[in-house]
Amino acid sequence: MIDGLFKRHIDPLWESFSTPLVRARVTPNQVTATGLVLICLASLAYLWHGNAALFGVTLAVSFAFDALDGAVARRRDMCTRWGGYFDAMVDRYQELAVLAAIAAAQDMWGLALFAFSGGVLTSYAKARTAIEIPISNEAWPDFFERLERIIFLCAMLLAAGAAPLAGIAGASVIAAGLGVYGVLSHLTAVQRMRRAVGLLRAADSDN
């Protein structure tokens, strides 16, 4: 929702941040791949140090770097269908790495599966529609999209790290956060399904 509604304001910021990468002649796919490596390393490091706040900070930095691939593609005139597909697939693996690390560290596999499946179904609801009819990638300003999920995860981890200062167990914050994440992501999947049904029925009636 944030990315869809404020894209014209956000994109110039990413493009300005991408200047060093553009000057270094880095390709968009290299940025995407590096982002995946950074997030996997941050997730593995969390299994070692167990500090939720540190994990949240390193994830925020890693996800910010990963978001520069589109800006690099636009500025270097290297936007391709292959690049878009690669980016979308890497996004799913990034979410899997993060949620798997949280599940392993906190022994919350059920909640992590609930959360991850909602994100995957949200993505699939739009992708499957595009197989049936042409759709605009920018006409789906739904409530809990990937950017919102990233922000939520980082905020949840930071809150979990600070929770003991207030006498609250960090694990409780993470458990509650994963539950909310799962509910919101599945509601967003349903939101997209409803839109898809309307679009598909309209297409059927036109034939």
C-alpha positions as CSV (number, residue, x, y, z in Angstrom):
1,M,0.0,0.0,0.0
2,I,2.8,2.5,0.9
3,D,4.7,1.7,-2.2
4,G,1.7,1.9,-4.4
5,L,0.3,5.1,-3.0
6,F,3.6,7.0,-2.6
7,K,5.6,5.5,-5.4
8,R,6.2,8.8,-7.2
9,H,7.7,10.2,-3.9
10,I,9.6,7.1,-2.9
11,D,11.3,6.3,-6.2
12,P,13.3,9.5,-6.5
13,L,14.7,8.8,-3.0
14,W,15.9,5.3,-4.0
15,E,17.3,6.7,-7.2
16,S,19.4,9.2,-5.3
17,F,20.7,6.5,-2.9
18,S,21.6,4.3,-5.9
19,T,24.1,6.8,-7.3
20,P,27.2,5.0,-6.0
21,L,26.0,1.7,-7.5
22,V,25.3,3.3,-10.8
23,R,28.7,4.9,-10.9
24,A,30.3,1.5,-10.1
25,R,28.4,0.0,-13.0
26,V,26.7,-2.6,-10.8
27,T,23.8,-4.3,-12.5
28,P,20.3,-4.6,-11.0
29,N,20.5,-8.3,-10.8
30,Q,23.8,-8.0,-8.9
31,V,22.1,-5.7,-6.4
32,T,19.2,-8.2,-6.0
33,A,21.6,-11.2,-5.5
34,T,23.7,-9.2,-3.0
35,G,20.6,-8.2,-1.1
36,L,19.6,-11.9,-0.7
37,V,23.1,-12.7,0.5
38,L,23.0,-9.9,3.1
39,I,19.6,-11.0,4.4
40,C,20.7,-14.6,4.6
41,L,23.9,-13.6,6.5
42,A,21.9,-11.4,8.9
43,S,19.5,-14.3,9.5
44,L,22.3,-16.8,10.2
45,A,24.0,-14.3,12.5
46,Y,20.7,-14.0,14.5
47,L,20.9,-17.7,15.1
48,W,24.3,-17.1,16.6
49,H,23.9,-13.9,18.6
50,G,20.2,-14.2,19.4
51,N,19.8,-10.4,19.8
52,A,16.4,-9.5,18.3
53,A,17.2,-5.7,18.1
54,L,20.5,-6.3,16.3
55,F,18.7,-8.6,13.9
56,G,16.1,-5.8,13.3
57,V,18.8,-3.3,12.5
58,T,20.8,-5.5,10.2
59,L,17.6,-6.5,8.4
60,A,16.6,-2.9,7.9
61,V,20.0,-2.1,6.3
62,S,19.9,-5.3,4.2
63,F,16.4,-4.7,2.9
64,A,17.2,-1.0,2.2
65,F,20.2,-2.1,0.0
66,D,18.0,-4.7,-1.7
67,A,15.4,-2.0,-2.6
68,L,18.0,-0.3,-4.8
69,D,17.8,-2.8,-7.6
70,G,14.8,-1.1,-9.2
71,A,16.4,2.3,-9.0
72,V,19.6,1.0,-10.6
73,A,17.6,-0.7,-13.4
74,R,15.8,2.5,-14.2
75,R,18.9,4.7,-14.1
76,R,20.9,2.3,-16.2
77,D,18.0,1.6,-18.6
78,M,18.3,-2.1,-17.7
79,C,14.6,-2.9,-16.9
80,T,13.9,-6.4,-18.1
81,R,11.2,-9.1,-17.6
82,W,13.9,-11.5,-16.5
83,G,15.1,-9.0,-13.9
84,G,11.5,-8.5,-12.6
85,Y,11.0,-12.2,-12.3
86,F,14.4,-12.7,-10.5
87,D,13.6,-10.0,-8.1
88,A,10.2,-11.4,-7.3
89,M,11.6,-14.9,-6.6
90,V,14.4,-13.5,-4.5
91,D,11.9,-11.6,-2.4
92,R,10.1,-14.8,-1.4
93,Y,13.4,-16.4,-0.5
94,Q,14.3,-13.4,1.6
95,E,11.1,-13.6,3.6
96,L,11.6,-17.4,4.0
97,A,15.1,-16.9,5.4
98,V,14.0,-14.3,7.9
99,L,11.0,-16.1,9.2
100,A,12.8,-19.4,9.3
101,A,15.6,-17.8,11.4
102,I,13.0,-16.4,13.8
103,A,11.2,-19.8,14.0
104,A,14.5,-21.6,14.7
105,A,15.7,-19.2,17.3
106,Q,12.3,-18.9,19.1
107,D,10.9,-22.4,18.3
108,M,7.8,-20.8,16.7
109,W,7.5,-22.9,13.6
110,G,3.7,-22.8,13.5
111,L,3.5,-19.1,13.8
112,A,6.3,-18.6,11.2
113,L,4.5,-20.9,8.7
114,F,1.2,-18.9,9.3
115,A,3.1,-15.7,8.6
116,F,5.0,-16.9,5.6
117,S,2.1,-18.5,3.9
118,G,0.1,-15.3,4.1
119,G,2.9,-13.4,2.3
120,V,3.2,-16.1,-0.4
121,L,-0.6,-16.2,-1.0
122,T,-0.7,-12.4,-1.2
123,S,2.0,-12.5,-3.9
124,Y,0.3,-15.4,-5.7
125,A,-3.1,-13.8,-5.8
126,K,-1.8,-11.1,-8.1
127,A,0.6,-13.3,-10.1
128,R,-2.1,-15.9,-10.8
129,T,-4.5,-13.1,-12.0
130,A,-1.8,-11.9,-14.5
131,I,-1.8,-15.4,-16.1
132,E,-5.5,-15.0,-16.9
133,I,-5.7,-11.3,-17.9
134,P,-3.3,-8.4,-18.4
135,I,-3.1,-6.4,-15.2
136,S,-1.3,-3.3,-14.1
137,N,1.4,-4.0,-11.5
138,E,0.8,-0.6,-9.9
139,A,-3.0,-1.0,-9.5
140,W,-2.9,-3.2,-6.4
141,P,-2.5,-0.8,-3.4
142,D,-3.3,-3.5,-0.8
143,F,-3.0,-3.1,2.9
144,F,-0.1,-5.4,4.0
145,E,2.2,-5.7,1.0
146,R,5.9,-6.6,1.0
147,L,7.1,-3.1,2.1
148,E,4.6,-3.1,5.0
149,R,5.7,-6.6,6.0
150,I,9.4,-5.6,6.0
151,I,8.7,-2.6,8.1
152,F,6.6,-4.6,10.5
153,L,9.2,-7.4,10.9
154,C,12.0,-4.9,11.6
155,A,9.8,-3.0,14.1
156,M,8.7,-6.2,15.8
157,L,12.3,-7.3,16.3
158,L,13.4,-3.9,17.6
159,A,10.4,-4.0,20.0
160,A,11.3,-7.5,21.1
161,G,14.8,-6.3,21.9
162,A,13.6,-3.4,24.0
163,A,10.8,-5.4,25.7
164,P,12.9,-6.7,28.6
165,L,13.5,-3.1,29.7
166,A,9.7,-2.9,30.4
167,G,9.6,-6.3,32.1
168,I,8.1,-8.0,29.0
169,A,9.6,-11.2,27.5
170,G,11.0,-10.6,24.0
171,A,9.7,-14.0,22.9
172,S,6.1,-12.8,23.8
173,V,6.5,-9.8,21.6
174,I,7.7,-11.9,18.7
175,A,4.9,-14.5,19.1
176,A,2.3,-11.7,19.1
177,G,4.0,-10.0,16.2
178,L,4.1,-13.2,14.1
179,G,0.4,-13.7,14.8
180,V,-0.5,-10.2,13.8
181,Y,1.7,-10.5,10.7
182,G,0.0,-13.7,9.7
183,V,-3.6,-12.3,10.2
184,L,-2.8,-9.1,8.2
185,S,-1.0,-11.0,5.4
186,H,-3.9,-13.5,5.0
187,L,-6.5,-10.7,5.1
188,T,-4.5,-8.9,2.3
189,A,-4.5,-12.2,0.3
190,V,-8.3,-12.2,0.6
191,Q,-8.4,-8.6,-0.4
192,R,-6.5,-9.3,-3.5
193,M,-8.6,-12.4,-4.3
194,R,-11.7,-10.3,-4.1
195,R,-10.2,-7.7,-6.5
196,A,-9.1,-10.5,-8.8
197,V,-12.5,-12.1,-8.9
198,G,-14.0,-8.8,-9.9
199,L,-11.5,-8.3,-12.7
200,L,-11.9,-11.8,-14.0
201,R,-15.7,-11.7,-14.0
202,A,-15.5,-8.4,-15.9
203,A,-13.2,-9.9,-18.4
204,D,-15.5,-12.9,-18.8
205,S,-18.5,-10.7,-19.4
206,D,-16.7,-8.8,-22.1
207,N,-16.0,-12.0,-24.1
